[in-house]
Amino acid sequence: MKTNELDDQINELNQVAKSMMRKFQDYMFRESDIDLTPVQQLLLKIIYYKGSSTPSEIAHEMGVTSGAVTSLTNRLFKQGYIVRERSEEDRRLVIIKLTTEGEKVAKLIVQEKMKKMRSIFCLLKSESIQSLCKIYREIDIALSSLLNS
């Protein structure tokens, strides 16, 4: 493939991806019964799926700094959604866990997201979804290869 042709395809892909992600974010977080920011919801979901986590693990998963996680967890702690505990093995480590209320809200977030994802993907053909998964796997493999070289 010629460089100019590849550049044109990359530019088109970037434009479509930006447009799609903007609409996706708008759709996923509008008319929500959950009174939390998208970032707060993401943090709760990470802890929900992991069971518990350190601030540095959360920061890595979210692609933000540990300081940003501290700020987010402070708000969620005040709202009663999380607790902070010291690690038994290493007292310097802080472990973040969901409270009972935090777990309820996280489950609601997961259910609401799945419902909205279904409403998007039910508009697509099964073959299109399979093709999309295949392409994502190929990109994932390519990125792993580039990162490991």
C-alpha positions, -999 to +999 in steps of 0.1 A: +000+000+000+013+035-009+022+059+019-003+085+007-031+060+005-023+047+040-021+082+054-055+090+038-070+058+054-055+067+088-069+102+086-103+089+077-102+063+106-091+091+130-120+113+120-146+085+122-132+072+155-133+108+171-169+113+159-180+078+171-163+082+205-179+116+211-213+102+203-206+070+223-197+090+254-227+113+250-250+083+246-235+062+274-237+089+301-269+108+292-302+101+310-284+081+337-299+074+371-264+074+385-253+108+398-215+103+393-191+116+366-180+092+339-146+090+355-160+082+390-181+055+373-151+040+357-132+039+389-160+021+407-162-004+378-125-011+380-127-018+417-159-038+412-143-061+387-110-064+406-125-068+440-100-044+455-071-024+441-043+000+450-043+036+438-014+029+415-032-001+399-063+021+394-041+049+379-025+024+355-059+010+344-074+045+339-043+060+323-041+088+349-018+099+377-019+085+412-027+121+423-058+121+401-069+088+417-064+102+452-087+131+443-113+108+428-112+083+457-115+112+482-148+122+467-160+086+465-150+080+501-169+110+513-200+097+494-196+063+511-189+042+480-154+031+489-132+024+520-094+025+523-076-002+542-039-008+548-024-040+534-017-067+559+015-076+541+028-041+535+014-014+558+026+013+533+001+000+507-034+014+507-061-010+494-093+005+480-125-016+483-162-009+476-186-005+505-220-023+503-235+009+488-205+012+464-211-023+452-248-016+446-239+015+426-212-004+406-236-032+397-261-005+385-234+011+364-225-023+349-261-031+342-269+003+327-238+002+305-247-033+292-282-022+284-270+007+264-243-014+247-270-039+237-291-010+222-262+000+201-250-034+189-285-048+182-286-023+153-256-040+137-254-073+119-238-102+137-212-104+109-203-067+115-198-073+152-176-104+145-155-084+119-151-055+145-139-080+171-115-096+146-100-062+137-097-052+174-078-085+180-055-078+151-048-043+163-042-056+198-017-082+185+001-055+164+004-032+194+017-060+216+043-067+189+053-031+187+055-027+224+076-058+229+101-050+201 
